[in-house]
Amino acid sequence: MTATCADTVTHTVYYACKYTPTELLAGLGAQARLAEADVPSFDEADRLAHPNLCGYGKGLIERLLASDVHEVVLVTCCDVIRRAYDVVCERGNLDFAYLLDLPHHRDAAARRLFRARLADLAERYAAYSGRGFDAGAALAAFVPPLPREHAPISLLGAHATSSLLDAISSAIDRPVENRTCTERHVLASPPARLARAQSPASCAACEVHEADGSPLDDFLDWYADALLDQMPCMRMTDASARTRLVGAEGQRGIIYHTMKFCDYYGFEYAALTTREDVPMVKVETDGSSQSAGQLRTRLEAFGEALRGTDADATTTRTAPGGQTYVLGVDSGSTSTDAAIVDGAGEVVASVIVPTGAKATESARRAKAEVLARAGLSEDDMALKVATGYGRDSIPDMDSSITEITCHARGAHLLAPEARTIIDIGGQDSKVIHLDENGNVLNFVMNDKCAAGTGRFMEMMARALEMPLDEFCATGLTWKRDVRISSMCTVFAESEVVSLVAQDTPVPDIIHGLCESVARKTATLAKRVRGEAPYLMTGGVANNAGVVRALEDVLGAPVRTHEESQLCGAIGAALLGLDSMS
């Protein structure tokens, strides 16, 4: 691409890191745009890069290979950026590409080195674009830090896309401040002398380094320090200043975001879990847009825990005789559960029906069956509250609440003394830590694969050609420990087939599978600082082998309840009733 002094083409430079000199690029006539790694799939990245590249790196490659990307400035904040740079330079449609080497120290030598690298970028971009440096344009590009909102939610950790920020805003009715490694926080204000500097006219033949004391030199003398003095990312050698991100005045809660296959921010999150002064939830994305449902559940549950749950009680109805009834429906992947409670909070009727291929149809059937058992009609219900992953697909409901909050409320009814709920359902596992009043203190979910879920146990039973009930009972007669090393459903099935080929007793194999589920679940419990007494809910609570294995791993009794599988539906109904008081 050849530029001239009269060239009026708008240059757009895509970047990925908060240490990118976007204001310097603005002074050189370029508009900086964040390359958001939030793509539908990783088809090209999987073909061109290593399959173990982190989700962010793959998403970044996909975005930078798009036809609208012609100029890129990437910063070596981590090794994956180097690989992404190599791929897009070789395969992309780029006219300009620059890899800015970021010092991981912030001492005097590092600042001199960084300034020299910024000067080199400026020289190369000016030669490419044919535009000189305009100090006024650079200064105009600075965005002053926004004042801290009252009682904000802080988003910490790895890169945040606009879709993640939008999801948080939709799920949590509080101000959210972005403090991830994507958001720029240049806190220092440019000195007045820079504003008084006169910029030379731009021209393709102009040299960027005109003389000592030029507007660019003066700008870089200050700018290199200002960029490095941002809140350090986890790749900086000294990241101790990050402690200021937690516990600031007015901070109401923390959403901690990590990227799949990236360890750097996982370390910080692990350290923060020892703190109890600020509510916190971890969310993980993989650089694609495929996890929207699971992400929404986590965020909405966190919002409910922060503000309390308000089921919509504006249009309540009362049954003949003045009695109050509330219906709760829990639409899960394996079963759809429904329960009706009366005004005293007693369960009047309940049903469990298979979800099948159509969640909407199974919800209609569950509602019809539970109403028939109670001898009531839908018009008799004061409120109808939905929960579960399919909660938005249940027709004719008054409100919806996440299964996290509903399981906590239902569990508190079934076992008021419980402090930790272990819910292993058809497609996910949850561990919820409660206070003495049944309020959610913290929770964690495993919903990215079938490992450790009811689906996992169903597939293992199928591999052993046994009905699930027989599978569960047989595992109780084990004699010898057998360790299933893989939690991946596919690989675990291969292990089971190998063990069968070795004539390993089936009860021992099943016990090994139960122990593998227990170990994974216990890891989740540690993450939320779970404590006894434990209550197990969800369909897998009916598997005595898993319950006993959990007791062994946790070193404490794990209680179940005859209505454990109905916990979500009961909790939804009770929360609806609570909202009417």
N, C-alpha and C positions, 0 to 999 in steps of 0.2 A: 504494500500500500504506500503510495507516494503522496506526501502532504506538501502543501505550499503555504505561503504566508496568508493567502486568502481562504485557506481551507476552513470551512465552517462545519465540517462533520463533527457530530457529537461523539466523543470517544467514551466508551463505557468499559471500565476495568473491573473485572470480577475478582473478588478476594474472599478469604475465609477466616482470617484471624484478626483479633483486636489490635495486634501490633502492626498491622498493615498501615503504611503512611498515607491514609486516604486524603488528608489535608494537603500533603505535598503533591499528590496526584491532581488534586483540584487546582492547585497553583500552576500545574502544567497543562491545564485545560481538559482534564479527564473527570468523568463522573464515576465514583466508586460504587459498586453494587455488590452486596453480600451474595455469594453463591450458596444458596440454601440447599443443603443435601436432604431433600425430602421428596424422593422420586418413587414412582409406582413399583419399580423392579430394578434389579442389578444385572440385567442381561449382558450389557456390554462390559461392565466392570468385572463380572465373573469370567468373561472370555479373555479379557486383556490383562487382568491382575491376578495375584495369588488369592485363592479362595478364603484364606484365613485373614485377609485384610479386614480391618474393623469396618463396621457398618457405615461410619461416617466417611471413611476413605472411599468406600465403594459409591456411596451416594454422591460424594463430591466429584468423582470421576464421571459418573453419569451426567451430572449437571454441566460440567465443563466441556463435555463432548457435544452438547446441544448446539444446534446450528446458529443460535444467536450470540454465542460466545466467541469473541475474536481477540480479546486482550485479557491477560491474566497476570496478576501479581500474587504469588503465594509466599508464605512465610514458613520457615523451617521450625515451627513450634513443636512438631513431633515427626518421627521418621515416616509415618504414613503419608505426610504431605510431600515428601521427596518422591515417593513412589507414584503418587497421584500426578505430580508435576511431570515425571518422565512419561507416563502414559498419555496425558493430554497433549504434551508437546509432540509426541510421535504420531498420535492418531487424531488429534483435534484439528479444528479449522482456525488456527491461531495466527494472527499477524504480529502480536507482541506477547512475549512470555518472559517473566523474570522471577527467579527464586531468591528471595531476600533471606540471607542467613541471619538468624536472630541469636544474639548472645544470651546465654542462660545465666549469666551473672549481671550485676548492675553496678559494678565498681567503676572506677575512673577509666581503666583500660577498656572495659567492655563498652562504655559510652563512646569513647573515641573510635573504637572499631565500628560500632553501629552507625555513628555519624558518617564515617567514610563509606559505608555500604549504602546509606541513604543518598549520599552525593552521587555514587555510581549509578544508582537507579534513576536519579533525576537526569543525569547526563544521557543515559541510554534512552530514556523515554522522550526527552527533548529532541534527540537526534531522530528518533522514529517518527514523532508526531509533527516535528517542525515548529514547535511552539516553545517560547521561552517561559521563564518562571514569573508568575504574577503573584506577588506577595499579598496583594489585596484579596485575590480569589482564594488563596490558601487560608487566610485569616477568616474570611467569610464562611468557610466550610466548617469551622469549629462549632460544635453544638455544646452549649454549657450544660453541666450536670443538672438534672432535674432535682428540685427539692424533694426530700423524702416525704412520702405520703403518710398519713396517719394509719397506724396498725397495718403495715403492708405485709404481703406474702413475698418472700425472697426466693427467686429461682436461682439456684446455685448449680455449679458443676460444669458439664460439658456443653458444647454448642447448642444453642436454642434457635429453632426455626420459627417463623411467624405462625406456622400452623400449631406448634406447641404452645406458643404464647396465647393464641386464640383459644385453644382448648382449655387452658388454665382460666382465662377470663370468662369463658362460658360456664365453667364448672364451679368457680369460686367467686363469690360476690364480694371481693375485696381488691384493693389496688395490688398490683403485682409489679415488682421491680426485677428487671433482668440483670443478674450479676454473674452470668455465665462467661465462658471464655470467648464467646462471640461478641458480647456487648462491649463497646468501647467506653472507657471511663478516663479520659484525659482530664485530670483534675486541675492542672496548672493553667492559669490564664496567660495568653501571650503577652509579653511585656509591651509597654506603650511604644517603645522605640521601633518595634516591628510594624506597628500600625502607621508610623510616620514615614516608613521607608517608601521610596518611589520605585515602581517597577519599570524596567525597560520595556520598550515595545517588542512584541514577539515577532520572530521571523525565522524562517527555516535555516538561515545561515548563522543565527545568533549562537554564540557560545554560552553554555550555562554558567561555567566558571569564568566570569568576565574579569574579576579582580578580587583581591582580598577586601572584605567588607561589603561585598555585593549583597543585595536583598536575599538571595538564596543562602549565602554563607551565614548571614546573620540569623536567618530563619532556622537553619539546621543546627547552629550552635545551641539554640534553645530547644528545638523540636526533638532532637534525639533523646535528650534527657526526659522530656515530657512523655514521650511514648514509653520509654522503659520504666517510668515511675507510675504507670497504671497499677491497679491491683494485680499482683503477680498471678500468672496461671500456674498450674501444678507442674509445668515443665521447668519453671525457674528453680535454680539451685536453692535460693532462699525464698520460700513461700510462706514464711511465718506471719506476714501481714494479713494473710487470709483469715486468721482468727477473728479479725474485726468484722467479718461478714456474718457472724453468728452472735446473737444476743444483743444486737444494737437496740437502742431505745425505740419502743414502739413496734418492734418486729413481732408479728403475730404467729408466723409459722414459716417453715422452709420446705420447698419442693426441691429435692436434690435429683438432678438429671445426669444419668450416665449413658454412655454409648455401648452397644453390644461389642464385646471383644476388646474394649479399651479398659486398661487397668488404672490409669493415672488418677481419675476422679473416684474410682472405687475405693482407693486407699483413704482418701479424705473422708468419704462417706462412712467407712468403717470406723474411723476415729470419732466422728460426730455422733455415732449411735450411743456412745457412752454418756452423752449429755441428756439431761431431762428438762432443761429450762425452756426449750423451744420445741413445740410440736413439729415433727418432720416426717415426710414420706418420700420414698425413693421411687422414681420412675425411670424406666430404661427404654430407649428407642434404638432402632437399628439403622437409621438413616433412610428408611423407606416410610411410606404412608400406610403400611399394612397393619399397624397395631393400634388403630384409632379406637376400637371398641374397648380393649383392655386398658388403654391409657385413660379413656373417659371414666371408666369405673373407678380407677385409683383416685383420680382427681376429684370426682364428685364425692367419693367416700371421705376424702380428706376434708373437703369443704363442709360436709355434713358434720364431721367430728368437731370442726372449729366453731361452727355457728349453731349447732343443734339442728335437729331435723324438723322441718315444718311441712307436714303433709297438708294438702289443701283441704281445709275444713269449711270452706265458704258455702258449700251446697250440701250440707248434711241432711239425711232423711231419718225418720224414726218409724220403726215397724209398728203395726197395730198393737195396742196395749202399752205403748210408751217404752218398749224395750229397744235398746240400741244394739246394732250388730255391725261389725266391720269385717270386710273380706280382704284377705291377703293372698296374692297369687305370685308364686316364685317360678319363673320360666327359666329352666336350666337346660343344658345340652342333652342330658339323659332323661330327666323326668321333669314334669311340670306339677308343682305341688300347690294345693290351695287349702286355706284354713279360714274358719269364721270364728271370731271371738265376740262375746257379748259385752255389755257395758261394765261388767265386773272384771273383764280380762280373762274369763274362762273360755277354753276352747270348746265350741259347740259342735263342730264337725270338721273333718279334714279328709283329703284324698291325695293320692299320688298316682299320676298317670304317666305313661311313657310320652316323651316329647315327640318322637317320630320325626318325619320329614318336614312337617309344617308346624312351627311354633305357635302360630295364630290359632290353628285348629285345635291343637292340644290344650291351649289356654281356654278356649271356649268349652271344650269337653270337661276340663277340670272344674271350671266355674259351675257348669250345669250339674255335675255330679255332687259337688260339695253342697250346693243349694238344695238339691233333692234330699241329701242325707239330713240336712238341718230342717227340712220341711219349710223352707223360706223361699222367697222370690228375690230377684235382683233388686226390685224396688224397695225391699225391706232393708237393704244395706245402707247404713248411714254414710259409709265411705268405702271405696274400693281402691286398694293400694297395690301397685305392681312392683316386683323386684326381680333380680336375676338378669342375666345377659340379654334375655329376650323381652325385658320389661317394656320397651318401647313398641313392641309388636302386639301387646295384649290389648284387644279392643275394649272400649267403653270403661276405662279405668279413670279414677279421679286424680291420681298422682302416682309418681314413681320414686323409689328410694333405692340406693345401691344395696347389693346383697351384703356388703360389709356391715353397714349400720343395722340392717334387718337381722342378720345372724347374731350380732351383739345383743340386740333387744330380745330376740327369741331365746337365746341362751340364758340370759339373765332370769327369764321366767322359769325355764326348765331346771336351771342349777344356779341359784343366786350367789352361791359361794365361788363360782368359777372365776378365775382370773385370766385364763388363756383358753381360747377356742381354737381347736384344730378342725378345720372343715376341709375334708377331701371329697370333692364332688366329681362329676363325670369328666370335666375337661380342665379343671384347675384345682389348686390347693391353696388354702388361705390359713394364716395363723394370725389371730387377733388378740392383742393384749388389752385387758379391761381393767378399769379401776373398781373399787368396791361398790360403786353404784351402777356398774354395767356400761359406763361410758368408754368409748374407744380411746385408748392411749396411743396405740400404734398398731400397724398391721403390715403384712407383706403377702404378696401373691406370687404363685408360680403359674403362669398361664401361657407361656411361650411354647410349650410342648406338652405331650401327654404323660411325661415322666412323673411317676408318683401319684397319679390320679386314678379315679375309678376306671377310666378307659384303659389305662395301663394294665390293671388287674383283669379286666375283661379280655384283653388281647392275650395275656399270659394263660388264662383259663382256656381260651380257644386253642392256643398252641399245644396245650396238654390234652385237648379234646375232652374237656370236662365242663359240665354246667357250673355256673358261678357259685351256686350254693354248695355244691359238692366240693368245689375247689377250695372254698373258705374253710369248710369243716375238715378236709383232708390235711391241710397244713398244720392243724393242731396236734397231729400225731407224729411229728418229726422226731428224729433221733440224733442226727448229726448235722453240725453247722455246715451250710453251703453258702458261699459268698457270691452273690451276683454283682460283678464289678461295674457293669454299665447301667446307667439310668436311662439311656436312650431306648425307647420302646423297641425299635427295630433291632438294635444290637443286643438288647436283653433277650429278645426272642431267639436270636441266634445262639446265645449262651444256653438257654433252656434246651434247645434242640441238641446241642452238644452234650449237655449233661444227661439227657435221655439216652443218647447214643452210648454213653458210658455206664448205662444201667444204674444211674443214681436214683435212689428211691424218690418217688414223686413227692411224698410229704416233705422231704428234706429240701427239694427244689422250691416248693411253695413257700416254706418257711424262709428260705433265702430271699425270695421275692418280697415277702412281707417285711423282712429286715431292711431291704434296700429302700422300700418306701418309707419306713420309719426313720432311717438315717437322713434321707433327704428332707423329710418333714421336720426333724429335730434341728437341722441346720436353719430352716426358716424360723423356728421358734427362738433360736439363739439371736437371730437378727433383730427381733422385736423385744428381746429381753423377757421372754415368756417365763411365767412362774406358775407353780401349782397353786390351787387345784386346776387340773385340766379337764375340759369337756370336749369330746369329739362329736362333731356333727357331720352331716352329709351322708351319702349312701355308703361310703366305705366304713362308716361307724358300725355297720352290720357285719364286718369282717373281723371276727374275734382274733384272728392271727395277726392282723395289722395292729389292732389295739394292744395286744400283749407285747408285740415287738416295740411299739412306741413306749410302753411302760418301761421296758428294759433299757432302751436308749436314753430316755429322759430321766430315768431313775426316780419316777414318781407315778402314782396311780393315774390312770386316764379313765375318766368316767364317760359312760354313754347314757343315752336316754331312749326310751322306746319311741319317742317322737323326734329323735335327732334329725332325721331326714326332712322333717317338716319345719325345722328351726327358722329358715328364711321366710316362709309363708306366715308362720305365727308372728314373727317379728314385724313383718310388714303390717299385719292387722293391728298389732299392739301399738305400733307407731302412729297409725291412723287414729286409734282410740286416744292416744296421748295428746294428739293435736287438737282434740275436741274439748279438752279439759281447760 
